[in-house]
């Protein structure tokens, strides 16, 4: 067991419950060494506080205060799933309800032969050898207490494997649903393994029902082989009482192309961590996102692009729109090792602050040890330019519509990074709903 004596009750109780929830039949755990290492990392790191530089602007005490109970098993009806579908998107459907893979509600019949979509817990028990080189092999848990906690416990979630050379034309839509009739805590693990010269597009959506406070701790691992192409999109829209710490860790082979985009709408306090490692020569890594904060919502984005191989490209763009008493935080680091010559890295953070009580903090970072690179970073935070509003008003547009049009154009730069047109249209509609 993890020593959680100094942790809030929710983590202690949830850890105890989850420890037994997927303990299986008592067979030896082939990943015991990795779990033990993660447990030790959790104990060493402890829960973060604002005294930690990486958490300077994000205080989790209020988010951790409710008496959360571990998420029970939950069933999602077909009517519920129909309401959560993305308009116009023909996709394989994978359902994760309260952190557990729901095979009965999932439909992956349209995927090519050889593509595996299954529950992660079941796969770890029945086919551990197939996951030995992927599960937990690249996730960085040393300085991330929540990723370490996620890695230390036997959790369920979704496992996707695309074999070498297979191009999956049909997108995969992973529908995460959290039922919360009372304050609820859930942990989920996702593992996407894409073989050499394979291609896949994965869209994850996160929703919560029931109206109670929630806390979600999830970790997604993406392992991309040589020349693999992975387009990954996450949409967080769980409600104003939804708190979360999430992480996406991607490891890339030679000449691979991986992108991971995160859109955060209705939320409480959310911390999104992203780590991308273009580990093979010629790889391209793209990470980006958009967050819109209303009321006192708080969205904190931390990223690391770790260039360890030569000749790789990385592109990073995050944008935030902050209303009322909301807070947006961006801290992105690009690290270029000495061996990573001929690296091209671009990083940009932009925030629009729309209230005297709103805040946006941005800290882009470059740490470069190679001498043949092209790297740039930039950050801007400000309000809407009055001249731009005046220009539109002079052409018969109301002030409210003028502001909405300018904000929509600002946000759309990130939406355009999404490769699937139906998802772009769906996101545009959600953005329009959120803009005041």
C-alpha positions, 0 to 999 in steps of 0.5 A: 500500500502507498503511505497516504498518511499525509494525503487528503482522505479522498486519495487515501480511501480511493487508493485503498478501494482501487487497490482491491478493485482490480487485484485479479486472481492473485497471480503475480503482477508482471508490472510490480517493479514499475508499480513499486517505482511509481509508489516510491516516486509518489511518496518522495514527491508528495502532493504538490503545494503552491510552494512548488515552483511548478504549482505556484499559481495552482492551489489544489486545497479547495479542489481536494476538500470535498469528501470524495468517494471512489467511483462505483461501477456505472452503466451508460444508456444508448440514449446517453451515448447518442447525446454525447456523439459528435455531430457528423463524425462517423467513428468507432465508439469506445466507452469508459464509464466511471473509469472502467471500460464498457465493452457492451456499449463500445462498438469497434466493428468498423475497425480493420482486422488486427486493430485491438481495442480492449479494457486495459485492466483485462489486457494487463491480466491476460496479455501482459507480455504484449504490453511489456514494452509500452505500459509504464515504459515511458511515463515520467512519474518522478516529479509528478505525484498524480502520475505516480499515484496513477501508475502505482495502482491497478486501474482500468481504462482503454488499450488501443493497438494499431499494428505495423503498416495499418492505416485506420481510416475510421476515427476512434471516439473514446467517450469518458463518462463520470456519474457523480450523484455524490462527490466522486473520485476516479482514476483512469489509464489509457494506452495507445500503441501505434506500430511502425508506419501505422496511422490513427486518429483518436478523439477523447471526450470527458463529461460528468453527470449528476451535478456533484463535485468530481476529481479525476486523475488520468494518464494517457500514454502514446507510444508511436513507432517509426513513421507512425502518425497519431492525431490525438484530441481531448475535449474536457467539458465536465461542468463547473464542479469538475476538478482534474489532474491529467497527463499525456505522455508521448514517446515517438520513433523515427520520422513519426508525426504525433499531435495532441490537442486539449480543449478545456471548456466547463471545469473547476480546477484543472491541471493538464500536463503534457510530455512529448519525447521525439526520440527518433531522428526526424520526428515531429511533435505537435502539442496545443490547446484552448481553454475558456474560463468562466466564473472562478474556473482555473485551468493550468497547462504544463508542457515539456517537449524533450528533444533527445534526437537530431533533426526533429521538429516541434510545434506548440500553441496554447490559447486562453480566454479568461472571463470573470474571476477565472485564472489561466496558467501556461508553463511550457518548456522545450529542452534540447539535448546536446545530441539533438542538433538541427532541431526546429522548435516553435512555442507560443502562448496567448491569453485574452483577459476580459475582466479586471479580476481575471488572471493569466500567467504565462512562462515559456521556456527554452533550455538548449544545449545544441548549437545547430538549432532553430528555436523560438518562443513567445507569450502575449497576454492582453485585452481585446483591442478597442480599435478592433471593436470600433472597426466592426461597430462602424460596419453595423456590428453590435458591441457584443457581436464584435467582441464575440467575433474577435474572440472566435477568430482568436480561438479558431487558430487552435481549432484549425489544428484538428484534422477531422472536419466534423470535430472542428465544426463541433468545437466551433459550436462549443466555442460559440456557446461559451463566448459572452 
